């Protein structure tokens, strides 16, 4: 009677998965240039996930791996953000980073910046304050493009500016759409304080992010810098991932609390316009009535 299938074996009659042929010779010392088994197996699991989220057993079947090996691979992928573990029947699915990686050929940083710059310039003219484009890098919002307004208090970007995401309207606009497993890594139990308005409690921040998802925009009301405010909205790519944020920022004499909703509509419609250029076809409160 044949023994149990090895990690390299596929179920009878199924096509040989990525890495199975390489794994079949895995008991010998690999020759120079030979595939790295753990990488090959992780790629096989990613390919299985791309076919649809499922249980460890089913993903392992698709990848031609034992459940124990599949589970180890999935845990590593979850930790790095390339897979997500839902509560429904222990199902796994592709993570946010895998989705971003798949879409980068279409939505590279340079491509998004090229689309966004003329829109930022228009926002700058309408709002008469500085307009920004930011990306999320771990727990930081990275500001990479700017249409500058003199006397706004928002510095002209000569280099990328990194700001902790929890005190940035742009950061919160993107964090609101991060998978829960990743979000918990970005939001420690208590976060760094910058002003007496900084929200540092993780539960309070998660409640604020829920409001961002509901309202479609985020606010930094003097949380990073006293007498300085910012309003931002997320930009989505063709698969619905929040890949960037558009914001307006300036001294509170320019970005006043009473104007937050009007500014939210301005940046929200601008972010939606960029999203459409990136192939986003999902719903948005900022879409024109004909497309809402």
N, C-alpha and C positions, 0 to 999 in steps of 0.2 A: 504494500500500500504506500503510495507516495506520501511524503511528509507534508506539513503545512507549507503554504507558499512563502517564499522568501520575500524580503522587501522589494526585490526586483521583479517579482512575478506578477503577471496580470491574470485576471480570471479567464477561463477558457473561452476562446472565441472573441475576446475583446481586442481592440487594436493595441499595439504596444505603446504605452504612454511615454511621455518625455522622460528620458533618463533610465528607462528600464533596461535597454541594451547595455548602457554603461554600467548599471548596477549589477548586471549579471556576472561581471568579472570582478566584482568588488572584493573578493577574498585575497586577491594578489596585491602586492604593492603596486600602486598606479605608476605607469611610466610617465616620464616627463611630458607635460602637456596634456595628460589625461584629465578628464572631467573630475572635479571635486565632488564626491558623492553627496555630501550634505547640501551643497548648492543645487545639484541636479534634482535631488528629492524635494527641496523647497520650491523649485520652479515647477515641478510636477504637481505639487499641492496648489500652487497659484493657478496653474492651468485648470485644475479640477474646480477650484473656487470660481473661476471665470465662467464655468458652465452653469453656475447657480449655487446659491448657498445650501448647505445641507449638514448632516451629522458627520461626526468623525469617521464612522464606519463607511458611509457612502462616499465621502471624499477620498478616503483611503482606497476604496474599490476603484474609483476612477483613476487614481494616481498609481495604482499597482503597488501600494505600500500597506504594511501591517497597521492596524489601528494604533498600536503603541507608538510606532514611528511617526504616523500621521499626527497624532496628538502632540508629540514633541515639536514637530515642524509648525503646527498651528499655533502653539503657545509662543514660539519665537516670532512668528509673523504678527500675532496680536500685539506683542510687546513693542514691535517696531512700527506698528500702525498699518501693516500691509494686509491684515485680516481683522475682522471684528467678530466677537462672540456674543450672539444675542441670547436673551433669556428664554426664547420660545424653543422648547425641546432641545436645547443645547446646540442650536444651529450656528454654523460659521458662515461668514460671507466675506467678500473682498472688502478691505479697509480703505480709508480715505486716501492714504498715500499711494496705494496701488492704482486707484482711480485717477489720481493726479498724474501719476507716471504714465499711464496709458494715454492721457489726453495732452501730454506736453508737446507732442509734435504739432498739435493744432493751437495749443494755448500756452506757448512758451512765455516767459517773462517779457522778452523783447517784443513778442507779438501783442501781448496785452498792453504794454506801454505804448506801442505805436497806435493802437486803437484808442487808448484812453487820453492821450495828450491833448488833441483838439477839443475833446469833451471837457477836460479839466480847464482848459483856457476859457471855454464858454461859461462854465460854472463860476470861474474867477470873475468874469465880466459882470455876470448877473448878480452874484452875491457881494461883490466888491471886497472879497477877502480871499485868503489863500485856499486853493483846492489841492488835494493830495491823492495819490494812488499808493496803496500799501499792500504787501503780501504778508502772510503768516509764516513765521519760521519758529517752530516750537512754541515757546511761551512768549514770543516777541512779535510785535507788528514792525515790519521793516518798510520804511517809507522810501520809495524809489523814484517817484516822479512828482512834480509839483508845478502848479501855475501860481506864481508868487504875487502877493499884494503887499505893497509897501505899508509899513506901520501896522501890519496885522498881528505882529508878535510871533508869527510862524516863520521860522528861519528858512531861508532859501537853501535848498538842498544842493550842496556841492558833492557830497558823498551820501551813501545810504545812512539813514537815521534809524536806529533800533530803539523801540520803546516797549516796556513790559505790556503785554497785551491787555492785562486786566485793568490798566488805567488809561487805555486808549480807546476812543470810540471805534476806530478802525479795527483794532484788535478784538474788541467785543463783538463787532459786526461779523467777524469771521469765526471767532470761538463759538458763537451761538450755534454753528452748524457743524462743529467737530463731533465725531463719534464719542459717546460717553466714556469709553475706555481711555481714549487719548486725552480727553478733557481733564480727567482726574489727575493725569500726570502733569498737565500744564498749570493746574490750580492747586497748589499746596493748601494745607489746612489754614494757614495764614499767609498772606502775601505782603510784599514790600509796601511800606507807607511812604507817600510823597507829599501829601498835604493832609489837612484835617478832614478833607472830604473823600479821601481814598477809601474805597470799599475793600477790606482785606479778608473778611470772613468768607470762606468758600461757599457755604450754603447761600449766603446773601448774593454772592456773585452768580451762582447757578440760577437763582430766582431772577436776577437781572437779565441773564442770557435767555431765559424763557420769555421774558418780555420782548427782547430783541427779535426772537423768532416770530412772535405774535404781531409785533408792530412794524417790522421791516426796517428798523433803523436803530442805531445805538448813539448814546450821548456820553461824552466826557465833560462833566460839569465841574471844572476846576479840580479834578482828581489827580492829574499829573503835575499841574503847575497852577499856582494861585492866580486868579483873575484871567484864566485862559480856558476856553471851551472849544469843543469839537463835536460835530454831528457827522455820522457816517452810515453808509449802507453797503451791503455785501454785493459782490459781483459773482455770478455763477457761470460755470462753463457748460459745455454741451451735455454733460452727464449729471448736472445739477450740483456739483461740488462748489462750495464757496472759495474761490481761488484768489480773490482780491477784495479790496474795499475802496470806495471813493468817499472822501470826506471834505468838509470845509472846517477851517480852524482859524482862531484869532483871539485877540483880547476880548473880554466880555463886553467891552464898549462896542464891539463890532458883531460878535456872535452872542446875542442877548437871549436870555431864557424865554422871553415872550415870542421869539422868532424860531425856536427850535423846530416846530412842526412845519413851518414854511421851508426851512432849510432842509429838513428831512425829505420833503417832497422833491426839492431840487436835486439833492444827491441821490435819492431813491430812483428818480426817473433817469438820471445820468447813469447810475449803476445798471439799471435795466437795459439801457441802450447798449452799453458795452457787453452785457450778458447776451443780448440778441446777436451781436456781432460774433460772439464766441460759439454760437449755436444753441444757446439755452432756449428751450421751448416750454419751460414750466410756468407755473402761475406766479404772479407777483401783484401786490397791491399797487405797485407803481406803473403797471402796464397801462397804456391808453385804453379807454373804455372799450374800444372795438376789439382789443386783444385780451382783455382781462378774463 
